């Protein structure tokens, strides 16, 4: 939990100190899309494990 809080604090302060608004919006968009992609991959992996797919 401590690691998660440290990463959250690092993420928040890095965007607060970024002066270019366009870059901040772009980086936030990229991070959200990357997180969504990671969730899709994890879902597909768990689904394959649950249905008995052989690797």
C-alpha positions in Angstrom: 0.0 0.0 0.0 2.9 2.3 0.7 4.3 1.8 -2.7 0.9 2.7 -4.3 0.7 5.9 -2.2 4.2 6.9 -3.2 3.5 6.3 -6.9 0.2 8.3 -6.6 2.1 11.2 -5.0 4.8 11.1 -7.6 2.2 11.1 -10.4 0.3 14.0 -8.9 3.3 16.2 -8.2 4.8 15.5 -11.7 1.7 16.9 -13.4 1.4 19.8 -10.9 5.0 20.9 -11.8 4.5 20.5 -15.5 4.0 24.0 -17.0 2.9 23.1 -20.5 -0.9 22.4 -20.4 -0.9 20.6 -23.8 1.8 18.2 -22.7 0.0 17.5 -19.4 -3.3 16.7 -21.2 -1.5 14.5 -23.7 0.4 12.6 -21.0 -2.7 12.0 -19.0 -4.5 10.7 -22.1 -1.6 8.3 -22.9 -1.6 7.1 -19.3 -5.3 6.4 -19.3 -5.1 4.6 -22.6 -2.2 2.5 -21.4 -4.0 1.6 -18.2 -7.1 0.5 -20.2 -4.9 -1.6 -22.5 -3.3 -3.3 -19.5 -6.7 -4.1 -18.0 -7.8 -5.7 -21.3 -4.7 -7.8 -21.4 -5.2 -8.9 -17.8 -8.9 -9.7 -18.4 -8.0 -11.8 -21.5 -5.3 -13.7 -19.5 -7.6 -14.4 -16.6 -10.4 -15.5 -19.0 -8.0 -17.9 -20.8 -7.0 -19.3 -17.4 -10.6 -19.7 -16.3 -11.7 -21.5 -19.4 -8.9 -24.0 -19.4 -6.9 -22.8 -22.4 -3.6 -24.6 -22.8 -0.6 -22.4 -23.3 
